[in-house]
């Protein structure tokens, strides 16, 4: 059976999961900031309208609220243009799909059943295609960092794991020339 191939598929799935998780964290942070602004801006206007009316603070609060409104409007337009909600959904599905592939890889290596490989390879191809679409803008450095994290998860609890290309430990990172993990070769 193609144990090496399945192990490579597991590694790729863990790398993709890490990349999706990182993208999801950033997109969710943007969504939280947008939600916070959606609450704060009306509160500022109401404060200026009722609490600070006819005081010296009214002008300052109105000015800050107006700046907040412009910021909120810009953030909302950006969220619509980049389809923020759609990207969050894609990355969430990407995380789940790649966790599933990584888990099934372990089962297939343990069971050693050739008959189950056909559907698995087909499913992996579909997940890889979706990953290629949603992770197309990922930089080389991000991929290398994700690979180091994936190596740590490949065999949990085994600290002797090393990059298959440069033999460097993912637990000890020194910027280097390895094309796969970015670590300094050993």
LOTIDREN-983576 format. One record per atom (N, C-alpha, C): residue in one letter; atom name; x negated, y, z. Coordinates in Angstrom, 3 decimals. Layout:
N
['A' 'CA' [X Y Z]] ...
//
This chain:
186
['X' 'N' [-0.849 -1.187 0.000]] ['X' 'CA' [0.000 0.000 0.000]] ['X' 'C' [-0.888 1.242 0.000]] ['X' 'N' [-0.382 2.361 -0.484]] ['X' 'CA' [-1.138 3.601 -0.605]] ['X' 'C' [-1.217 4.365 0.702]] ['X' 'N' [-1.872 3.780 1.707]] ['X' 'CA' [-1.964 4.421 3.015]] ['X' 'C' [-2.661 5.773 2.930]] ['X' 'N' [-3.716 5.834 2.135]] ['X' 'CA' [-4.437 7.111 1.976]] ['X' 'C' [-3.524 8.160 1.345]] ['X' 'N' [-2.734 7.729 0.360]] ['X' 'CA' [-1.807 8.663 -0.304]] ['X' 'C' [-0.750 9.153 0.682]] ['X' 'N' [-0.222 8.253 1.487]] ['X' 'CA' [0.799 8.638 2.464]] ['X' 'C' [0.192 9.555 3.527]] ['X' 'N' [-1.042 9.264 3.925]] ['X' 'CA' [-1.729 10.130 4.897]] ['X' 'C' [-1.935 11.529 4.311]] ['X' 'N' [-2.272 11.595 3.016]] ['X' 'CA' [-2.428 12.895 2.350]] ['X' 'C' [-1.089 13.625 2.279]] ['X' 'N' [-0.017 12.890 1.994]] ['X' 'CA' [1.318 13.486 1.962]] ['X' 'C' [1.674 14.042 3.336]] ['X' 'N' [1.349 13.290 4.384]] ['X' 'CA' [1.614 13.761 5.763]] ['X' 'C' [0.834 15.038 6.046]] ['X' 'N' [-0.425 15.064 5.648]] ['X' 'CA' [-1.244 16.262 5.857]] ['X' 'C' [-0.652 17.453 5.113]] ['X' 'N' [-0.287 17.243 3.855]] ['X' 'CA' [0.313 18.323 3.068]] ['X' 'C' [1.608 18.823 3.700]] ['X' 'N' [2.415 17.904 4.215]] ['X' 'CA' [3.677 18.283 4.846]] ['X' 'C' [3.418 19.116 6.107]] ['X' 'N' [2.414 18.729 6.881]] ['X' 'CA' [2.091 19.498 8.093]] ['X' 'C' [1.555 20.890 7.742]] ['X' 'N' [0.771 20.981 6.676]] ['X' 'CA' [0.270 22.288 6.221]] ['X' 'C' [1.449 23.163 5.802]] ['X' 'N' [2.345 22.601 4.989]] ['X' 'CA' [3.508 23.368 4.523]] ['X' 'C' [4.394 23.782 5.690]] ['X' 'N' [4.555 22.895 6.671]] ['X' 'CA' [5.356 23.238 7.854]] ['X' 'C' [4.750 24.439 8.583]] ['X' 'N' [3.428 24.429 8.729]] ['X' 'CA' [2.749 25.553 9.386]] ['X' 'C' [2.957 26.854 8.609]] ['X' 'N' [2.834 26.789 7.286]] ['X' 'CA' [3.009 27.987 6.456]] ['X' 'C' [4.444 28.504 6.537]] ['X' 'N' [5.416 27.600 6.468]] ['X' 'CA' [6.823 28.004 6.593]] ['X' 'C' [7.088 28.620 7.968]] ['X' 'N' [6.512 28.020 9.002]] ['X' 'CA' [6.709 28.525 10.366]] ['X' 'C' [6.163 29.939 10.500]] ['X' 'N' [4.986 30.179 9.931]] ['X' 'CA' [4.385 31.516 9.997]] ['X' 'C' [5.253 32.538 9.255]] ['X' 'N' [5.695 32.175 8.056]] ['X' 'CA' [6.554 33.078 7.283]] ['X' 'C' [7.869 33.319 8.016]] ['X' 'N' [8.412 32.281 8.606]] ['X' 'CA' [9.675 32.387 9.329]] ['X' 'C' [9.538 33.321 10.530]] ['X' 'N' [8.404 33.222 11.219]] ['X' 'CA' [8.148 34.099 12.369]] ['X' 'C' [8.164 35.569 11.946]] ['X' 'N' [7.500 35.877 10.843]] ['X' 'CA' [7.454 37.255 10.351]] ['X' 'C' [8.817 37.755 9.907]] ['X' 'N' [9.545 36.926 9.184]] ['X' 'CA' [10.872 37.324 8.693]] ['X' 'C' [11.859 37.487 9.846]] ['X' 'N' [11.772 36.592 10.831]] ['X' 'CA' [12.653 36.729 11.995]] ['X' 'C' [12.312 37.975 12.801]] ['X' 'N' [11.031 38.316 12.872]] ['X' 'CA' [10.628 39.553 13.559]] ['X' 'C' [11.219 40.772 12.878]] ['X' 'N' [11.190 40.772 11.552]] ['X' 'CA' [11.777 41.879 10.786]] ['X' 'C' [13.273 41.952 11.042]] ['X' 'N' [13.936 40.798 11.068]] ['X' 'CA' [15.380 40.749 11.302]] ['X' 'C' [15.721 41.271 12.704]] ['X' 'N' [14.921 40.922 13.686]] ['X' 'CA' [15.136 41.411 15.056]] ['X' 'C' [14.965 42.927 15.096]] ['X' 'N' [13.919 43.445 14.448]] ['X' 'CA' [13.701 44.896 14.410]] ['X' 'C' [14.878 45.598 13.742]] ['X' 'N' [15.387 45.029 12.675]] ['X' 'CA' [16.550 45.593 11.986]] ['X' 'C' [17.770 45.614 12.905]] ['X' 'N' [17.987 44.530 13.635]] ['X' 'CA' [19.116 44.470 14.569]] ['X' 'C' [18.965 45.471 15.710]] ['X' 'N' [17.753 45.613 16.217]] ['X' 'CA' [17.509 46.578 17.299]] ['X' 'C' [17.784 47.998 16.809]] ['X' 'N' [17.298 48.301 15.613]] ['X' 'CA' [17.550 49.639 15.042]] ['X' 'C' [19.049 49.876 14.830]] ['X' 'N' [19.772 48.844 14.442]] ['X' 'CA' [21.204 48.951 14.217]] ['X' 'C' [21.938 49.310 15.512]] ['X' 'N' [21.399 48.918 16.625]] ['X' 'CA' [22.008 49.240 17.924]] ['X' 'C' [21.534 50.595 18.431]] ['X' 'N' [20.250 50.878 18.310]] ['X' 'CA' [19.671 52.097 18.890]] ['X' 'C' [20.148 53.373 18.191]] ['X' 'N' [20.204 53.354 16.866]] ['X' 'CA' [20.560 54.573 16.131]] ['X' 'C' [21.937 55.107 16.528]] ['X' 'N' [22.990 54.303 16.562]] ['X' 'CA' [24.292 54.840 17.002]] ['X' 'C' [24.285 55.320 18.450]] ['X' 'N' [23.523 54.622 19.291]] ['X' 'CA' [23.430 55.048 20.692]] ['X' 'C' [22.810 56.440 20.775]] ['X' 'N' [21.783 56.692 19.971]] ['X' 'CA' [21.151 58.017 19.966]] ['X' 'C' [22.135 59.096 19.507]] ['X' 'N' [22.880 58.808 18.442]] ['X' 'CA' [23.853 59.791 17.973]] ['X' 'C' [24.946 60.038 19.005]] ['X' 'N' [25.419 58.983 19.644]] ['X' 'CA' [26.447 59.157 20.680]] ['X' 'C' [25.903 59.920 21.875]] ['X' 'N' [24.659 59.669 22.214]] ['X' 'CA' [24.021 60.397 23.315]] ['X' 'C' [23.951 61.883 22.989]] ['X' 'N' [23.548 62.207 21.770]] ['X' 'CA' [23.456 63.614 21.360]] ['X' 'C' [24.844 64.244 21.317]] ['X' 'N' [25.818 63.479 20.898]] ['X' 'CA' [27.179 64.006 20.735]] ['X' 'C' [27.873 64.275 22.073]] ['X' 'N' [27.694 63.396 23.036]] ['X' 'CA' [28.453 63.510 24.284]] ['X' 'C' [27.609 63.866 25.502]] ['X' 'N' [26.519 63.194 25.731]] ['X' 'CA' [25.752 63.400 26.941]] ['X' 'C' [24.880 64.655 26.867]] ['X' 'N' [24.244 64.889 25.719]] ['X' 'CA' [23.308 66.006 25.597]] ['X' 'C' [23.915 67.208 24.874]] ['X' 'N' [25.199 67.203 24.627]] ['X' 'CA' [25.848 68.278 23.887]] ['X' 'C' [25.637 69.617 24.598]] ['X' 'N' [25.265 70.588 23.810]] ['X' 'CA' [25.031 71.965 24.285]] ['X' 'C' [23.883 72.061 25.282]] ['X' 'N' [22.934 71.142 25.193]] ['X' 'CA' [21.737 71.238 26.035]] ['X' 'C' [20.523 71.333 25.109]] ['X' 'N' [19.374 71.541 25.712]] ['X' 'CA' [18.151 71.622 24.924]] ['X' 'C' [17.759 70.269 24.328]] ['X' 'N' [18.225 69.193 24.915]] ['X' 'CA' [17.909 67.859 24.421]] ['X' 'C' [18.701 67.485 23.170]] ['X' 'N' [19.806 68.154 22.917]] ['X' 'CA' [20.669 67.784 21.791]] ['X' 'C' [19.895 67.803 20.472]] ['X' 'N' [19.133 68.856 20.239]] ['X' 'CA' [18.386 68.962 18.988]] ['X' 'C' [17.364 67.836 18.866]] ['X' 'N' [16.627 67.565 19.936]] ['X' 'CA' [15.588 66.532 19.921]] ['X' 'C' [16.209 65.156 19.672]] ['X' 'N' [17.290 64.854 20.380]] ['X' 'CA' [17.931 63.545 20.217]] ['X' 'C' [18.514 63.411 18.816]] ['X' 'N' [19.125 64.462 18.301]] ['X' 'CA' [19.656 64.419 16.938]] ['X' 'C' [18.537 64.214 15.915]] ['X' 'N' [17.403 64.881 16.133]] ['X' 'CA' [16.276 64.734 15.226]] ['X' 'C' [15.751 63.292 15.233]] ['X' 'N' [15.581 62.731 16.424]] ['X' 'CA' [15.106 61.343 16.554]] ['X' 'C' [16.125 60.375 15.943]] ['X' 'N' [17.406 60.634 16.177]] ['X' 'CA' [18.458 59.783 15.619]] ['X' 'C' [18.467 59.863 14.093]] ['X' 'N' [18.228 61.056 13.564]] ['X' 'CA' [18.183 61.204 12.102]] ['X' 'C' [16.999 60.449 11.511]] ['X' 'N' [15.839 60.532 12.149]] ['X' 'CA' [14.679 59.757 11.701]] ['X' 'C' [14.968 58.263 11.796]] ['X' 'N' [15.607 57.875 12.885]] ['X' 'CA' [15.978 56.468 13.054]] ['X' 'C' [16.936 56.011 11.972]] ['X' 'N' [17.858 56.878 11.589]] ['X' 'CA' [18.816 56.538 10.528]] ['X' 'C' [18.102 56.309 9.197]] ['X' 'N' [17.145 57.171 8.900]] ['X' 'CA' [16.374 57.017 7.660]] ['X' 'C' [15.583 55.708 7.710]] ['X' 'N' [14.964 55.446 8.850]] ['X' 'CA' [14.212 54.196 9.008]] ['X' 'C' [15.111 52.980 8.879]] ['X' 'N' [16.268 53.038 9.507]] ['X' 'CA' [17.224 51.936 9.439]] ['X' 'C' [17.699 51.714 8.005]] ['X' 'N' [17.984 52.789 7.311]] ['X' 'CA' [18.421 52.694 5.927]] ['X' 'C' [17.336 52.054 5.049]] ['X' 'N' [16.090 52.481 5.239]] ['X' 'CA' [14.976 51.901 4.474]] ['X' 'C' [14.805 50.416 4.791]] ['X' 'N' [14.882 50.069 6.066]] ['X' 'CA' [14.749 48.670 6.456]] ['X' 'C' [15.870 47.824 5.861]] ['X' 'N' [17.093 48.348 5.869]] ['X' 'CA' [18.232 47.606 5.328]] ['X' 'C' [18.087 47.413 3.819]] ['X' 'N' [17.637 48.459 3.127]] ['X' 'CA' [17.442 48.349 1.676]] ['X' 'C' [16.374 47.302 1.359]] ['X' 'N' [15.278 47.324 2.116]] ['X' 'CA' [14.209 46.334 1.910]] ['X' 'C' [14.739 44.925 2.173]] ['X' 'N' [15.523 44.771 3.241]] ['X' 'CA' [16.082 43.453 3.569]] ['X' 'C' [16.970 42.936 2.441]] ['X' 'N' [17.723 43.828 1.820]] ['X' 'CA' [18.593 43.428 0.709]] ['X' 'C' [17.754 43.087 -0.525]] ['X' 'N' [16.765 43.920 -0.820]] ['X' 'CA' [15.929 43.701 -2.015]] ['X' 'C' [15.181 42.373 -1.935]] ['X' 'N' [14.585 42.089 -0.785]] ['X' 'CA' [13.802 40.851 -0.661]] ['X' 'C' [14.665 39.651 -0.292]] ['X' 'N' [15.969 39.853 -0.127]] ['X' 'CA' [16.888 38.782 0.265]] ['X' 'C' [16.399 38.116 1.549]] ['X' 'N' [16.297 38.917 2.603]] ['X' 'CA' [15.757 38.462 3.879]] ['X' 'C' [16.474 37.230 4.409]] ['X' 'N' [17.790 37.249 4.420]] ['X' 'CA' [18.538 36.106 4.948]] ['X' 'C' [18.287 34.848 4.124]] ['X' 'N' [18.220 34.995 2.813]] ['X' 'CA' [17.941 33.852 1.948]] ['X' 'C' [16.566 33.265 2.210]] ['X' 'N' [15.572 34.137 2.426]] ['X' 'CA' [14.220 33.659 2.695]] ['X' 'C' [14.144 32.967 4.054]] ['X' 'N' [14.867 33.495 5.037]] ['X' 'CA' [14.891 32.850 6.349]] ['X' 'C' [15.473 31.443 6.220]] ['X' 'N' [16.542 31.318 5.447]] ['X' 'CA' [17.156 29.999 5.234]] ['X' 'C' [16.182 29.065 4.516]] ['X' 'N' [15.513 29.553 3.470]] ['X' 'CA' [14.558 28.719 2.726]] ['X' 'C' [13.427 28.219 3.629]] ['X' 'N' [12.891 29.114 4.448]] ['X' 'CA' [11.777 28.717 5.314]] ['X' 'C' [12.250 27.777 6.424]] ['X' 'N' [13.454 27.975 6.926]] ['X' 'CA' [13.998 27.065 7.930]] ['X' 'C' [14.159 25.666 7.341]] ['X' 'N' [14.703 25.589 6.142]] ['X' 'CA' [14.856 24.297 5.455]] ['X' 'C' [13.475 23.698 5.168]] ['X' 'N' [12.517 24.546 4.785]] ['X' 'CA' [11.159 24.080 4.521]] ['X' 'C' [10.515 23.456 5.749]] ['X' 'N' [10.688 24.086 6.897]] ['X' 'CA' [10.142 23.533 8.142]] ['X' 'C' [10.766 22.164 8.412]] ['X' 'N' [12.095 22.096 8.350]] ['X' 'CA' [12.789 20.833 8.640]] ['X' 'C' [12.414 19.736 7.652]] ['X' 'N' [12.375 20.067 6.370]] ['X' 'CA' [12.044 19.065 5.344]] ['X' 'C' [10.637 18.522 5.525]] ['X' 'N' [9.699 19.395 5.828]] ['X' 'CA' [8.316 18.953 5.987]] ['X' 'C' [8.104 18.176 7.280]] ['X' 'N' [8.834 18.498 8.322]] ['X' 'CA' [8.786 17.685 9.547]] ['X' 'C' [9.311 16.287 9.238]] ['X' 'N' [10.392 16.229 8.457]] ['X' 'CA' [10.957 14.938 8.071]] ['X' 'C' [9.948 14.115 7.271]] ['X' 'N' [9.292 14.737 6.303]] ['X' 'CA' [8.291 14.031 5.485]] ['X' 'C' [7.154 13.524 6.373]] ['X' 'N' [6.676 14.360 7.286]] ['X' 'CA' [5.576 13.951 8.166]] ['X' 'C' [5.989 12.786 9.057]] ['X' 'N' [7.214 12.821 9.559]] ['X' 'CA' [7.713 11.742 10.412]] ['X' 'C' [7.891 10.452 9.623]] ['X' 'N' [8.484 10.555 8.442]] ['X' 'CA' [8.683 9.372 7.598]] ['X' 'C' [7.347 8.780 7.161]] ['X' 'N' [6.336 9.615 6.985]] ['X' 'CA' [5.014 9.121 6.603]] ['X' 'C' [4.475 8.161 7.655]] ['X' 'N' [4.640 8.529 8.900]] ['X' 'CA' [4.173 7.661 9.992]] ['X' 'C' [4.915 6.336 9.953]] ['X' 'N' [6.241 6.412 9.785]] ['X' 'CA' [7.038 5.182 9.737]] ['X' 'C' [6.596 4.282 8.588]] ['X' 'N' [6.371 4.874 7.414]] ['X' 'CA' [5.970 4.087 6.252]] ['X' 'C' [4.595 3.450 6.450]] ['X' 'N' [3.688 4.143 7.094]] ['X' 'CA' [2.361 3.563 7.344]] ['X' 'C' [2.458 2.407 8.338]] ['X' 'N' [3.361 2.537 9.321]] ['X' 'CA' [3.520 1.480 10.319]] ['X' 'C' [4.260 0.271 9.750]] ['X' 'N' [5.323 0.518 8.961]] ['X' 'CA' [6.150 -0.568 8.434]] ['X' 'C' [5.485 -1.298 7.278]] ['X' 'N' [4.696 -0.588 6.498]] ['X' 'CA' [3.973 -1.171 5.376]] ['X' 'C' [4.908 -1.856 4.379]] ['X' 'N' [5.997 -1.182 4.007]] ['X' 'CA' [6.971 -1.738 3.061]] ['X' 'C' [6.921 -0.975 1.745]] ['X' 'N' [6.472 -1.658 0.707]] ['X' 'CA' [6.362 -1.056 -0.629]] ['X' 'C' [7.717 -0.630 -1.181]] ['X' 'N' [8.782 -1.354 -0.814]] ['X' 'CA' [10.109 -1.098 -1.385]] ['X' 'C' [10.647 0.282 -1.024]] ['X' 'N' [10.190 0.861 0.062]] ['X' 'CA' [10.683 2.164 0.497]] ['X' 'C' [9.912 3.342 -0.106]] ['X' 'N' [8.836 3.051 -0.794]] ['X' 'CA' [7.986 4.132 -1.289]] ['X' 'C' [8.606 4.921 -2.434]] ['X' 'N' [9.415 4.294 -3.270]] ['X' 'CA' [10.007 4.974 -4.420]] ['X' 'C' [10.828 6.179 -4.030]] ['X' 'N' [11.791 5.976 -3.126]] ['X' 'CA' [12.634 7.093 -2.703]] ['X' 'C' [11.802 8.141 -1.975]] ['X' 'N' [10.793 7.686 -1.232]] ['X' 'CA' [9.970 8.612 -0.459]] ['X' 'C' [9.178 9.533 -1.383]] ['X' 'N' [8.545 8.963 -2.404]] ['X' 'CA' [7.770 9.786 -3.339]] ['X' 'C' [8.668 10.757 -4.095]] ['X' 'N' [9.874 10.317 -4.425]] ['X' 'CA' [10.830 11.203 -5.099]] ['X' 'C' [11.222 12.360 -4.184]] ['X' 'N' [11.502 12.051 -2.933]] ['X' 'CA' [11.874 13.094 -1.969]] ['X' 'C' [10.713 14.067 -1.742]] ['X' 'N' [9.510 13.536 -1.634]] ['X' 'CA' [8.327 14.383 -1.430]] ['X' 'C' [8.141 15.324 -2.618]] ['X' 'N' [8.382 14.846 -3.816]] ['X' 'CA' [8.260 15.698 -5.006]] ['X' 'C' [9.256 16.854 -4.953]] ['X' 'N' [10.474 16.580 -4.490]] ['X' 'CA' [11.482 17.637 -4.355]] ['X' 'C' [11.069 18.659 -3.294]] ['X' 'N' [10.584 18.183 -2.166]] ['X' 'CA' [10.143 19.078 -1.092]] ['X' 'C' [8.958 19.910 -1.563]] ['X' 'N' [8.019 19.286 -2.264]] ['X' 'CA' [6.848 20.006 -2.781]] ['X' 'C' [7.253 21.102 -3.762]] ['X' 'N' [8.247 20.815 -4.600]] ['X' 'CA' [8.726 21.821 -5.558]] ['X' 'C' [9.347 23.001 -4.832]] ['X' 'N' [10.133 22.727 -3.806]] ['X' 'CA' [10.738 23.809 -3.020]] ['X' 'C' [9.661 24.612 -2.290]] ['X' 'N' [8.644 23.905 -1.771]] ['X' 'CA' [7.539 24.584 -1.085]] ['X' 'C' [6.770 25.484 -2.047]] ['X' 'N' [6.536 24.996 -3.251]] ['X' 'CA' [5.799 25.790 -4.248]] ['X' 'C' [6.532 27.083 -4.548]] ['X' 'N' [7.860 27.026 -4.553]] ['X' 'CA' [8.666 28.221 -4.804]] ['X' 'C' [8.608 29.188 -3.631]] ['X' 'N' [8.832 28.696 -2.409]] ['X' 'CA' [8.903 29.616 -1.282]] ['X' 'C' [7.566 30.011 -0.693]] ['X' 'N' [6.509 29.308 -1.033]] ['X' 'CA' [5.191 29.636 -0.486]] ['X' 'C' [4.223 30.123 -1.564]] ['X' 'N' [4.742 30.602 -2.667]] ['X' 'CA' [3.893 30.982 -3.798]] ['X' 'C' [2.953 32.151 -3.494]] ['X' 'N' [3.314 33.036 -2.585]] ['X' 'CA' [2.479 34.200 -2.309]] ['X' 'C' [1.509 34.031 -1.158]] ['X' 'N' [1.293 32.815 -0.707]] ['X' 'CA' [0.441 32.571 0.452]] ['X' 'C' [-1.031 32.693 0.043]] ['X' 'N' [-1.791 33.394 0.852]] ['X' 'CA' [-3.212 33.590 0.549]] ['X' 'C' [-4.040 32.356 0.898]] ['X' 'N' [-5.246 32.319 0.381]] ['X' 'CA' [-6.160 31.219 0.663]] ['X' 'C' [-6.500 31.111 2.139]] ['X' 'N' [-6.680 32.244 2.789]] ['X' 'CA' [-7.006 32.234 4.221]] ['X' 'C' [-5.855 31.664 5.046]] ['X' 'N' [-4.619 32.019 4.658]] ['X' 'CA' [-3.453 31.476 5.368]] ['X' 'C' [-3.377 29.960 5.188]] ['X' 'N' [-3.670 29.492 3.980]] ['X' 'CA' [-3.645 28.049 3.714]] ['X' 'C' [-4.710 27.334 4.539]] ['X' 'N' [-5.897 27.942 4.638]] ['X' 'CA' [-6.972 27.328 5.411]] ['X' 'C' [-6.617 27.256 6.892]] ['X' 'N' [-6.037 28.324 7.415]] ['X' 'CA' [-5.624 28.325 8.822]] ['X' 'C' [-4.535 27.277 9.057]] ['X' 'N' [-3.610 27.174 8.126]] ['X' 'CA' [-2.547 26.171 8.238]] ['X' 'C' [-3.135 24.763 8.171]] ['X' 'N' [-4.153 24.564 7.346]] ['X' 'CA' [-4.788 23.250 7.244]] ['X' 'C' [-5.460 22.878 8.562]] ['X' 'N' [-6.130 23.847 9.195]] ['X' 'CA' [-6.768 23.563 10.487]] ['X' 'C' [-5.717 23.160 11.525]] ['X' 'N' [-4.592 23.875 11.534]] ['X' 'CA' [-3.506 23.533 12.467]] ['X' 'C' [-2.924 22.164 12.147]] ['X' 'N' [-2.784 21.857 10.861]] ['X' 'CA' [-2.252 20.552 10.448]] ['X' 'C' [-3.188 19.421 10.881]] ['X' 'N' [-4.490 19.642 10.785]] ['X' 'CA' [-5.440 18.618 11.233]] ['X' 'C' [-5.252 18.319 12.718]] ['X' 'N' [-4.991 19.345 13.504]] ['X' 'CA' [-4.775 19.146 14.938]] ['X' 'C' [-3.525 18.306 15.194]] ['X' 'N' [-2.523 18.457 14.309]] ['X' 'CA' [-1.264 17.734 14.488]] ['X' 'C' [-1.255 16.376 13.806]] ['X' 'N' [-2.195 16.139 12.922]] ['X' 'CA' [-2.216 14.902 12.143]] ['X' 'C' [-2.267 13.674 13.043]] ['X' 'N' [-3.168 13.700 13.997]] ['X' 'CA' [-3.267 12.630 14.985]] ['X' 'C' [-3.277 13.292 16.361]] ['X' 'N' [-2.087 13.575 16.901]] ['X' 'CA' [-1.981 14.297 18.177]] ['X' 'C' [-2.787 13.630 19.294]] ['X' 'N' [-3.486 14.445 20.022]] ['X' 'CA' [-4.264 13.967 21.154]] ['X' 'C' [-5.639 13.434 20.795]] ['X' 'N' [-5.957 13.372 19.511]] ['X' 'CA' [-7.272 12.876 19.096]] ['X' 'C' [-8.169 14.064 18.774]] ['X' 'N' [-9.074 14.354 19.674]] ['X' 'CA' [-9.927 15.530 19.508]] ['X' 'C' [-11.096 15.284 18.555]] ['X' 'N' [-11.279 14.046 18.102]] ['X' 'CA' [-12.405 13.749 17.217]] ['X' 'C' [-12.064 13.999 15.745]] ['X' 'N' [-10.881 14.467 15.450]] ['X' 'CA' [-10.475 14.717 14.062]] ['X' 'C' [-11.330 15.831 13.473]] ['X' 'N' [-11.734 15.649 12.225]] ['X' 'CA' [-12.557 16.644 11.530]] ['X' 'C' [-12.021 16.859 10.124]] ['X' 'N' [-12.402 17.947 9.520]] ['X' 'CA' [-12.049 18.225 8.132]] ['X' 'C' [-12.698 17.159 7.245]] ['X' 'N' [-11.929 16.568 6.338]] ['X' 'CA' [-12.496 15.522 5.487]] ['X' 'C' [-13.549 16.029 4.497]] ['X' 'N' [-13.616 17.340 4.294]] ['X' 'CA' [-14.565 17.895 3.334]] ['X' 'C' [-15.859 18.330 4.009]] ['X' 'N' [-15.755 19.064 5.113]] ['X' 'CA' [-16.959 19.649 5.721]] ['X' 'C' [-17.338 19.041 7.071]] ['X' 'N' [-16.515 18.142 7.582]] ['X' 'CA' [-16.752 17.471 8.872]] ['X' 'C' [-16.755 18.410 10.070]] ['X' 'N' [-16.156 19.587 9.937]] ['X' 'CA' [-16.061 20.521 11.061]] ['X' 'C' [-14.778 20.265 11.839]] ['X' 'N' [-14.844 20.486 13.121]] ['X' 'CA' [-13.674 20.306 13.974]] ['X' 'C' [-12.717 21.485 13.809]] ['X' 'N' [-11.410 21.212 13.679]] ['X' 'CA' [-10.457 22.315 13.590]] ['X' 'C' [-10.276 23.032 14.932]] ['X' 'N' [-10.747 22.400 16.004]] ['X' 'CA' [-10.621 23.000 17.336]] ['X' 'C' [-11.682 24.063 17.585]] ['X' 'N' [-12.779 23.988 16.824]] ['X' 'CA' [-13.860 24.967 16.963]] ['X' 'C' [-14.007 25.654 15.612]] ['X' 'N' [-13.485 26.862 15.523]] ['X' 'CA' [-13.500 27.556 14.237]] ['X' 'C' [-14.605 28.594 14.177]] ['X' 'N' [-15.426 28.460 13.150]] ['X' 'CA' [-16.433 29.457 12.798]] ['X' 'C' [-16.255 29.723 11.311]] ['X' 'N' [-15.977 30.960 10.952]] ['X' 'CA' [-15.766 31.272 9.533]] ['X' 'C' [-16.937 30.764 8.716]] ['X' 'N' [-16.602 30.012 7.691]] ['X' 'CA' [-17.650 29.415 6.882]] ['X' 'C' [-17.241 29.266 5.430]] ['X' 'N' [-17.869 28.325 4.749]] ['X' 'CA' [-17.699 28.201 3.305]] ['X' 'C' [-16.834 27.033 2.859]] ['X' 'N' [-16.248 26.278 3.770]] ['X' 'CA' [-15.426 25.135 3.360]] ['X' 'C' [-14.209 25.630 2.589]] ['X' 'N' [-13.992 25.074 1.409]] ['X' 'CA' [-12.889 25.488 0.542]] ['X' 'C' [-11.537 25.013 1.060]] ['X' 'N' [-11.526 24.033 1.963]] ['X' 'CA' [-10.283 23.446 2.435]] ['X' 'C' [-9.843 24.058 3.776]] ['X' 'N' [-10.763 24.101 4.749]] ['X' 'CA' [-10.377 24.585 6.083]] ['X' 'C' [-10.956 25.957 6.418]] ['X' 'N' [-11.924 26.430 5.635]] ['X' 'CA' [-12.514 27.739 5.895]] ['X' 'C' [-13.545 27.739 7.008]] ['X' 'N' [-13.841 26.576 7.537]] ['X' 'CA' [-14.763 26.448 8.651]] ['X' 'C' [-16.212 26.342 8.163]] ['X' 'N' [-17.136 26.485 9.080]] ['X' 'CA' [-18.550 26.348 8.753]] ['X' 'C' [-18.867 24.850 8.711]] ['X' 'N' [-19.363 24.351 7.574]] ['X' 'CA' [-19.652 22.923 7.444]] ['X' 'C' [-20.643 22.427 8.504]] ['X' 'N' [-20.454 21.202 8.910]] ['X' 'CA' [-21.350 20.571 9.920]] ['X' 'C' [-22.304 19.628 9.235]] 
//
